[in-house]
Each structure stands twice: as C-alpha cells, then as structure tokens.
C-alpha cells in the first residue's frame, strides 16, 4: 500500500473518513484500514488539519471538518437541484398536462421549491413555492418519509404525529400503513381527502448516494387519475426521477437550506 503516490494516499484517507465521519476515526484505525504506516497517516492528517479539511476531537478521533463540506457545497452549487430539475418539471408538465411540483426535505417538513403550472387550476395545501407541510401529510411528503431510514422515520413520527392529527384525517396506524405501502410500490397516490376533487401522485428523489432528499409530485383533478392513466403516469414520473436522482449532489446546499 505504501507504494501508492501521495495524492492516492491522501484521497484513500479522505474516502475512509467520509465513510466513518459520524463517529470519527482514530489514527491507528485509519492506518490499519488503509495499510499505511502510522507515520504516513500522521503526516497526511497533519496537512489536512492545517488546511482545515480535517478536525481532531478531544477524544483523539479525526473527522472531516466544515471546510471540506463548504468546498463540496461550493462545487455542487452550479447545477444545483432546482436548476437540474427545471427541464424535468417542464417535460413532465408537457407530457402529463398537469401541475408538477418539486419538494425537498427540510427537517420534519417537506418544502416546495419549484413548480410548473398545468392547464387546470389546482389548489394545493402547500399553496405555492415556499409552502411547507409536515412529513406524512400529502403525497410528496409521504414519498419522502417512506424512504427514510427506520431510525429517522421514528424520529419524524415522534415529532409529527401530534401535527398530523390537526388535519383530522390521519392517525399513527394509517400513517405507518401508508409508509409501508409506498415503500413497496415506489410511489404515493393516496387521495388525502384534504382538498375536494384534487388528487396527487408523488415519487421519491434520491441523491447520487441513494439517500432520499425529496420528491416529484403532480396535482390533478380526481377523474384524471383513473386506473387507466395511473400506471402510465407512475412510469413516466419514475423514469424522470431516476434520471434526476443520478445527478443530485449530496452536498447541494439547497438540500439543507432550500433556495426558493
């Protein structure tokens, strides 16, 4: 392993730390897992600390620092999610002739950061760009919630169950059942009953690492989402979501602070 060039060794350390960044790593663990000598690892870590790419905690564990994430966010800003999704919204709007929305997760909520208006005037409970709704309410937020890790799902439910009851159409059992249904079928097309005559369909969006970050959704008149049209819409939306997901940078700042 020591025959690797300096740049290769540097990035081997960075990649290893990125995979274990939550708890940090001891120098001895980095050395053993990279096959480098402790002296080589020490030199690399020292240079990374000087550049503020790596931080050393009081427990002598090393982790990637804020400067690393700032650089990644800066690199991922051009062609961010909103810009990447604009042609997707336009294509879906043109093909489906319905209103199309782009949502991202923001804490315990889903936030609408863009939309393409269809020919039918549709009222939604998020109102417009910038509107937010609790995860679990409506199709887009359910498409996000269903693909979070089990630990994150429990955290969200602990926080949101009381908020969901305010809509008078949700309880914990129905939310959990819908989460399971959505994760199995890959989309959410449940009629929430919140807006008469309006129905929605949503598919999850993932970053290029496979982490759910948002959803694409449509809102349409109930009679336009019949059993003949449903599978066609699902197929079209999944295709667009899959293509878009492969391009989404996990460090896109829009995923942390939605830019409307």
C-alpha positions as CSV (number, residue, x, y, z in Angstrom):
1,X,0.0,0.0,0.0
2,X,2.9,2.4,0.7
3,X,3.8,2.2,-3.0
4,X,0.8,4.4,-3.7
5,X,1.5,8.0,-4.7
6,X,1.0,10.9,-2.3
7,X,-2.3,12.0,-3.9
8,X,-3.7,8.5,-3.9
9,X,-2.9,8.0,-0.2
10,X,-4.4,11.4,0.6
11,X,-7.7,10.5,-1.1
12,X,-7.8,7.0,0.4
13,X,-7.7,8.6,3.8
14,X,-10.4,11.2,2.9
15,X,-12.7,8.5,1.5
16,X,-12.3,6.3,4.5
17,X,-13.0,9.2,6.9
18,X,-16.1,10.2,4.8
19,X,-17.5,6.6,5.3
20,X,-17.0,6.8,9.1
21,X,-17.4,10.5,9.7
22,X,-20.3,10.3,12.2
23,X,-18.2,8.8,14.9
24,X,-14.7,9.9,13.7
25,X,-11.7,7.6,13.5
26,X,-8.5,7.1,15.5
27,X,-5.2,7.3,13.7
28,X,-4.5,3.6,14.4
29,X,-7.7,2.6,12.7
30,X,-7.0,4.7,9.7
31,X,-3.5,3.2,9.4
32,X,-4.8,-0.4,9.7
33,X,-7.7,0.0,7.3
34,X,-5.6,1.8,4.6
35,X,-2.5,-0.3,5.0
36,X,-0.3,2.7,5.6
37,X,2.2,3.2,8.4
38,X,1.1,5.3,11.4
39,X,3.9,7.8,10.4
40,X,2.4,8.3,6.9
41,X,-1.1,8.7,8.3
42,X,0.1,11.2,10.8
43,X,1.7,13.3,8.0
44,X,-1.5,13.2,5.9
45,X,-3.7,14.1,8.8
46,X,-1.4,16.9,9.9
47,X,-1.5,18.5,6.4
48,X,-5.3,18.1,6.2
49,X,-5.7,19.7,9.6
50,X,-3.6,22.7,8.5
51,X,-5.9,23.2,5.6
52,X,-9.0,22.8,7.9
53,X,-10.2,19.8,5.9
54,X,-9.9,17.5,9.0
55,X,-10.6,18.3,12.6
56,X,-9.3,16.4,15.7
57,X,-11.6,16.0,18.6
58,X,-10.8,15.9,22.3
59,X,-11.2,12.1,22.2
60,X,-8.3,11.9,19.6
61,X,-10.7,11.0,16.9
62,X,-10.4,12.6,13.5
63,X,-13.3,13.7,11.3
64,X,-13.8,15.8,8.2
65,X,-14.2,19.4,9.0
66,X,-16.5,22.2,8.0
67,X,-14.1,23.4,5.3
68,X,-14.4,20.1,3.5
69,X,-18.2,20.4,3.4
70,X,-18.0,24.0,2.4
71,X,-15.8,23.2,-0.5
72,X,-18.1,20.3,-1.6
73,X,-21.2,22.6,-1.3
74,X,-19.5,25.3,-3.4
75,X,-18.6,22.7,-6.0
76,X,-22.1,21.4,-6.1
77,X,-23.8,24.8,-6.2
78,X,-23.6,25.1,-10.0
79,X,-26.3,22.9,-11.5
80,X,-28.0,22.6,-8.1
81,X,-31.2,20.7,-7.6
82,X,-33.5,23.5,-8.6
83,X,-31.6,24.1,-11.9
84,X,-31.3,20.4,-12.6
85,X,-35.0,19.8,-12.1
86,X,-36.3,22.6,-14.2
87,X,-36.2,20.7,-17.5
88,X,-37.7,17.7,-15.7
89,X,-40.7,19.8,-14.5
90,X,-41.2,21.2,-18.0
91,X,-41.1,17.7,-19.6
92,X,-43.5,16.2,-17.0
93,X,-45.8,19.2,-17.3
94,X,-45.8,18.9,-21.1
95,X,-46.3,15.1,-21.2
96,X,-48.9,14.9,-18.4
97,X,-50.7,18.2,-18.8
98,X,-50.9,18.6,-15.0
99,X,-49.3,20.8,-12.4
100,X,-45.9,19.4,-11.3
101,X,-44.0,20.2,-8.0
102,X,-40.5,19.7,-6.7
103,X,-40.2,19.1,-2.9
104,X,-37.2,18.7,-0.7
105,X,-37.0,17.5,2.9
106,X,-36.3,20.2,5.4
107,X,-36.1,18.8,9.0
108,X,-39.5,17.4,9.8
109,X,-41.2,19.1,6.8
110,X,-41.3,18.9,3.1
111,X,-40.8,22.3,1.3
112,X,-42.0,23.1,-2.3
113,X,-39.0,24.8,-4.0
114,X,-40.4,24.9,-7.6
115,X,-43.5,24.1,-9.6
116,X,-44.7,24.0,-13.2
117,X,-48.3,25.1,-13.6
118,X,-50.6,22.9,-15.7
119,X,-53.7,24.0,-17.7
120,X,-56.1,23.1,-14.9
121,X,-56.3,25.5,-11.9
122,X,-55.3,23.3,-8.9
123,X,-55.3,24.4,-5.3
124,X,-52.8,22.6,-3.1
125,X,-52.3,22.7,0.7
126,X,-48.8,23.9,0.3
127,X,-50.2,26.8,-1.7
128,X,-47.1,27.8,-3.8
129,X,-43.3,27.8,-3.9
130,X,-42.1,28.2,-0.3
131,X,-45.0,26.3,1.1
132,X,-44.2,23.6,3.6
133,X,-46.1,20.6,5.1
134,X,-45.3,18.1,7.8
135,X,-43.7,14.9,6.6
136,X,-46.6,12.4,6.3
137,X,-49.1,14.9,5.1
138,X,-49.9,14.6,1.4
139,X,-48.3,12.5,-1.3
140,X,-44.9,14.2,-1.7
141,X,-44.0,14.3,2.0
142,X,-45.2,10.7,2.3
143,X,-43.0,9.6,-0.6
144,X,-40.0,11.2,1.3
145,X,-41.0,9.7,4.7
146,X,-41.4,6.2,3.4
147,X,-37.8,6.1,2.2
148,X,-36.0,7.5,5.3
149,X,-34.1,5.1,7.5
150,X,-36.1,3.4,10.2
151,X,-34.4,5.5,12.9
152,X,-35.2,8.7,11.0
153,X,-38.8,7.6,10.4
154,X,-39.3,7.0,14.1
155,X,-37.8,10.4,15.0
156,X,-40.1,12.1,12.5
157,X,-43.2,10.3,13.7
158,X,-42.4,11.1,17.3
159,X,-42.3,14.8,16.4
160,X,-45.0,14.9,13.8
161,X,-47.8,12.7,15.0
162,X,-49.4,15.5,17.0
163,X,-49.2,17.8,14.0
164,X,-50.7,15.2,11.7
165,X,-53.8,14.9,14.0
166,X,-54.6,18.6,13.2
167,X,-55.7,17.5,9.7
168,X,-58.3,15.2,11.2
169,X,-57.7,12.5,8.5
170,X,-54.5,11.0,9.9
171,X,-53.6,8.7,12.8
172,X,-50.4,6.8,13.6
173,X,-51.7,3.5,12.3
174,X,-52.8,4.8,9.0
175,X,-49.5,6.8,8.5
176,X,-47.4,3.7,9.2
177,X,-49.5,1.6,6.9
178,X,-49.2,4.1,4.1
179,X,-45.4,4.3,4.6
180,X,-45.2,0.6,4.1
181,X,-47.4,0.7,1.0
182,X,-45.4,3.5,-0.6
183,X,-42.1,1.8,0.1
184,X,-43.4,-1.4,-1.6
185,X,-44.9,0.2,-4.7
186,X,-42.4,3.0,-5.1
187,X,-44.9,5.9,-5.3
188,X,-47.7,7.5,-3.3
189,X,-51.1,8.1,-4.9
190,X,-53.3,8.2,-1.9
191,X,-56.2,10.6,-2.0
192,X,-55.6,12.5,1.2
193,X,-59.1,13.9,1.3
194,X,-57.7,17.3,2.3
195,X,-58.9,19.1,-0.9
196,X,-62.1,18.1,-2.6
197,X,-61.8,17.0,-6.2
198,X,-58.0,17.1,-6.1
199,X,-55.7,14.1,-6.0
200,X,-51.9,13.8,-6.2
201,X,-49.1,11.3,-7.1
202,X,-45.5,11.5,-5.9
203,X,-42.3,9.6,-6.4
204,X,-39.2,9.9,-4.2
205,X,-36.0,11.6,-5.3
206,X,-32.6,10.4,-4.1
207,X,-29.1,11.9,-4.2
208,X,-26.4,10.1,-6.1
209,X,-25.5,8.2,-2.9
210,X,-29.0,6.7,-2.7
211,X,-30.3,8.9,0.2
212,X,-33.9,10.2,-0.2
213,X,-33.8,14.0,-0.4
214,X,-37.2,15.0,-1.9
215,X,-40.0,14.1,-4.2
216,X,-41.5,14.9,-7.6
217,X,-45.3,15.2,-7.4
218,X,-48.3,16.1,-9.5
219,X,-51.6,17.5,-8.5
220,X,-54.6,16.9,-10.8
221,X,-58.3,16.6,-10.9
222,X,-59.6,13.3,-9.4
223,X,-61.1,12.0,-12.6
224,X,-57.7,12.5,-14.4
225,X,-56.0,9.9,-12.2
226,X,-58.1,6.9,-13.2
227,X,-57.0,3.3,-13.3
228,X,-56.1,3.5,-17.0
229,X,-53.9,6.6,-16.6
230,X,-52.3,5.8,-13.3
231,X,-49.7,3.2,-14.4
232,X,-48.6,5.4,-17.3
233,X,-48.1,8.5,-15.0
234,X,-46.2,6.4,-12.5
235,X,-43.9,5.0,-15.2
236,X,-43.2,8.5,-16.7
237,X,-42.5,10.0,-13.3
238,X,-40.3,7.2,-12.1
239,X,-38.2,7.5,-15.2
240,X,-37.7,11.2,-14.7
241,X,-37.0,10.8,-11.0
242,X,-34.4,8.1,-11.7
243,X,-32.5,10.2,-14.2
244,X,-32.6,13.2,-12.0
245,X,-31.5,11.3,-8.9
246,X,-28.3,10.2,-10.6
247,X,-27.3,13.9,-11.0
248,X,-28.1,15.2,-7.5
249,X,-25.0,16.2,-5.4
250,X,-25.5,15.2,-1.8
251,X,-23.6,18.4,-0.8
252,X,-26.0,20.7,-2.7
253,X,-26.7,23.5,-0.2
254,X,-30.3,23.5,-1.5
255,X,-30.9,20.3,0.3
256,X,-30.1,21.9,3.7
257,X,-31.3,25.4,3.1
258,X,-33.9,25.3,0.4
259,X,-33.4,28.2,-2.1
260,X,-36.8,29.2,-3.4
